[in-house]
Structure formats: C-alpha cells, structure tokens
C-alpha cells in the first residue's frame, strides 16, 4: 500500500545532502511558491526559510554551548 501512495522516484536522490540543505535549496529556487496554507493564510518558501533561520538563531543564542547539537521542535 505504501508504494501505491509513494511511488519510486524517477531520479536517484542524493543521500549525502541533508533535508535542511534540500529545503534551503528549494526555498532559494522557488522563494515565492506556497509552502504552507492553513485557514486561508499562506506562507511562501522564502518566508518559511527566513522564519526557520530566525528560530534556529534564537535557539543557538539561548544555548550557545550546544551549537553542534540537534534540537527537536
């Protein structure tokens, strides 16, 4: 059933690139494309990437000794 909803991709994926890097690449290529839509409000990839970076910077400022650690959100 899973393969019916998620067919194999036509192209090979670069498994060495992080999800974060892939998202930032997509946001740079299509900054005005809609990334999220909820209750009549939309957020474009460029805006979402900017807000994600603001949050990351705030977390790094609050936890300076944990810069290289992952933080679950």
N, C-alpha and C positions, 0 to 999 in steps of 0.2 A: 504494500500500500504506500509506503514512504516513497518508493521510486516513482509512483504514479504522480505524486504531487511535486516531487523534486527530481526531475529527470537529470541524467548525467549532463554536465556542461559540455558544450561543443568544443570549447578550448580548454587546454590544461591550465590549471590555476598555479600561480607562483606561491608555493607553500612556504617560501622563506620570507615573505612580506607579511607584516603584522596586520591585523584587522584595523588598527588605528591608522597605519600608513595607507592602507587601501581606502579608508574613509576619507582621509585628508586629500588623497589624490582625486577621488571622485568629487569632493567639495571644490577643489581647485578647478577641475574641468567643467563642472556644471553648478556654479555657485547660486544661480537663480532658480534651479529646479526645486520643486517642492520635495522636502524630505519628510515632513510630518504634517498631518492635518487632523485636527480634533475640534469638535464643537464649533465649526465654522472658522477656526483660526488655522493659519498655515505658518510654517517655518521652512525657509529655504536652506539648502545645504551650506551655503556660505554663512548664514546666521547661526545655524546649529553648530558648525565647526567653531565659530567665534565664541559662542556660549560655552561649549565644551572646553575650549582653551582657557577661558576665564575661570571656570570651575577648577580645572587642573592647576592653574597658577595659585588660586586661593588655597587649595589643599596643600600644595608644596610650601606656601608661605606659612601655613599653620603647623606643618610637620616637617621642618627643614632637615631634620636628621633622618628622615625616611624618604628622601627624594628617589632612590632607586627601587623602592618597594611598590608593589601594586596595592591599590586601594579599591575595594568593592563599593560600588554605589548602587 
